[in-house]
Amino acid sequence: MTIEPSPEEYAPPSWLARGPRVFRHYNYRLFFAGQLVTLLGTWIQTVALAWLVYRLTHSLILLGVVSFVSQAPIFFSTVTPG
C-alpha cells in the first residue's frame, strides 16, 4: 500500500514560488534536500578525520598522507591514460 502525497504537498510554499523555477517541482526539492544532507555529512566526515589524525599524531606529514589516500581513488579513476 503506497500513500501518495496530496496536491498540497506538491505545491511549493509561497516563499519558494518566488525562487528558481526548478524548486517548484516536488521531486527536485526532495533530491536537492538529500544532496544537501549528503554533502554536509561528507564534509563533516572529512574534517573530522583530518582533525582526528592531527590530534592523535601531531604530524603534518601523516595528515597529508591521510588526506591524499582519502582522495586517491577519485584521482586515479579520473586520470586518463595517454
C-alpha positions, 0 to 999 in steps of 0.5 A: 500500500503506497500513500501518495502525497496530496496536491498540497504537498506538491505545491511549493510554499509561497516563499519558494514560488518566488525562487528558481523555477526548478524548486517548484517541482516536488521531486527536485526539492526532495533530491536537492534536500538529500544532496544537501544532507549528503554533502554536509555529512561528507564534509563533516566526515572529512574534517573530522578525520583530518582533525582526528589524525592531527590530534592523535599524531601531531604530524603534518606529514601523516595528515597529508598522507591521510588526506591524499589516500582519502582522495586517491581513488577519485584521482586515479579513476579520473586520470586518463591514460595517454 
